[in-house]
Each structure stands twice: as structure tokens, then as C-alpha cells.
């Protein structure tokens, strides 16, 4: 199939490509500069409630242990859906356990 003048006019020239490349470089540098102004580590997300799996991961304790602590009242939690259903542990319990650990640590 022969190439027409109209086809050739749609093809970018080397100068067009060089200009485009420079624009892209400028945009990338601006983006990198903006990224450099962001905090390096993401802030942890504070949720109002945690699942036993999430709560256990934060404390370094297994999910079954957290479930047992919920059942025996060591951790104050809500059972969503009633007996036999999953637990919801409020963020305040995490804060309480951290305070208690801080109180015990100086005594050791």
C-alpha cells in the first residue's frame, strides 16, 4: 500500500519527538520533586475497630489467642452478629494495652 502525503503529515518529525521527550523529562522532574516533599513513611491508619487478625498482628499474638481474650473478657470487644460470630475490637483497647505495658515495663 503506497504512502500518501497525508500519511506523511501525520508522522512526527525528529524535532517533534525531541520536543516531546524534553516535555516528558520536565514533567518527570517536577513529579519527582513533588514526591520528594512527601513523608517517607506512611502514617498508620487508625481504625475505630479491628478484627482479631488485625489486632493480633499489631500485638504479635495469634488470632486464636485474641479470640480467647475476647471471650474471657481480657479484651473488651463486641461480637458482631451475636454469639459464634466475629469479634470487633475497639481502638481504645489497643491504647489501653499499650498504657498497661508502659506501666509494667519500668517495674521490670
C-alpha positions as CSV (number, residue, x, y, z in Angstrom):
1,X,0.0,0.0,0.0
2,X,1.6,3.3,-1.0
3,X,2.2,6.1,1.5
4,X,0.4,9.3,0.7
5,X,1.3,12.9,1.6
6,X,-1.5,12.9,4.1
7,X,0.1,9.8,5.8
8,X,3.5,11.6,5.9
9,X,2.0,14.7,7.5
10,X,0.7,12.6,10.4
11,X,4.1,11.3,11.2
12,X,6.0,13.2,13.8
13,X,9.4,14.7,12.8
14,X,12.6,14.1,14.8
15,X,12.3,17.6,16.1
16,X,8.7,16.9,17.3
17,X,9.9,13.8,19.1
18,X,12.8,15.7,20.7
19,X,10.4,18.4,21.9
20,X,8.1,15.7,23.3
21,X,10.9,13.9,25.0
22,X,12.0,17.2,26.7
23,X,8.5,17.9,27.9
24,X,8.3,14.4,29.4
25,X,11.6,14.9,31.1
26,X,10.4,18.2,32.6
27,X,7.2,16.6,33.8
28,X,9.1,13.7,35.4
29,X,11.5,16.0,37.2
30,X,8.5,18.0,38.5
31,X,6.8,14.8,39.6
32,X,10.0,13.6,41.4
33,X,10.3,16.9,43.1
34,X,6.7,16.6,44.4
35,X,7.4,13.1,45.6
36,X,10.4,14.2,47.4
37,X,8.3,16.5,49.5
38,X,6.1,13.7,50.7
39,X,6.7,11.9,54.1
40,X,9.0,8.9,53.6
41,X,7.0,6.5,55.7
42,X,3.2,6.2,55.5
43,X,1.3,7.1,58.7
44,X,-0.5,4.1,60.2
45,X,-4.2,4.1,59.7
46,X,-6.2,4.3,62.9
47,X,-9.5,2.4,62.6
48,X,-12.3,2.6,65.1
49,X,-12.4,-1.2,65.3
50,X,-10.1,-4.1,64.4
51,X,-10.6,-7.7,63.6
52,X,-8.9,-10.3,65.8
53,X,-6.4,-11.0,63.0
54,X,-5.5,-7.2,62.7
55,X,-5.4,-6.8,66.4
56,X,-3.2,-9.8,66.9
57,X,-0.8,-8.7,64.1
58,X,-0.3,-5.4,65.9
59,X,0.4,-7.1,69.2
60,X,2.4,-10.1,67.8
61,X,-0.2,-12.5,69.1
62,X,-2.1,-15.2,67.1
63,X,-5.8,-14.8,66.1
64,X,-7.0,-17.7,68.3
65,X,-5.3,-16.1,71.4
66,X,-7.1,-12.8,70.6
67,X,-10.4,-14.6,70.2
68,X,-9.9,-16.3,73.6
69,X,-9.0,-13.0,75.2
70,X,-12.3,-11.5,73.7
71,X,-14.3,-14.5,75.1
72,X,-12.8,-14.4,78.6
73,X,-13.1,-10.6,78.8
74,X,-9.3,-9.8,78.9
75,X,-10.1,-7.6,75.9
76,X,-13.3,-5.7,75.7
77,X,-14.8,-6.4,72.3
78,X,-18.1,-6.6,70.5
79,X,-19.3,-9.7,68.8
80,X,-20.8,-8.7,65.5
81,X,-23.8,-10.8,64.7
82,X,-24.1,-12.4,68.1
83,X,-22.7,-15.5,69.7
84,X,-20.4,-17.5,67.4
85,X,-19.7,-14.6,65.1
86,X,-16.6,-12.5,64.5
87,X,-15.3,-10.0,67.1
88,X,-14.8,-6.3,66.7
89,X,-12.1,-4.8,69.0
90,X,-12.2,-1.1,69.6
91,X,-9.1,1.0,69.1
92,X,-9.4,2.1,72.7
93,X,-8.4,-1.4,73.7
94,X,-5.1,-1.2,71.8
95,X,-4.4,2.1,73.6
96,X,-5.3,0.6,77.0
97,X,-3.0,-2.4,76.4
98,X,-0.2,-0.1,75.4
99,X,-0.7,2.0,78.5
100,X,-0.6,-1.1,80.7
101,X,2.5,-2.3,79.0
102,X,4.2,1.1,79.6
103,X,3.2,0.9,83.3
104,X,4.6,-2.6,83.7
105,X,7.9,-2.1,81.7
106,X,9.6,0.4,84.2
107,X,9.0,-2.1,87.0
108,X,10.8,-4.9,85.3
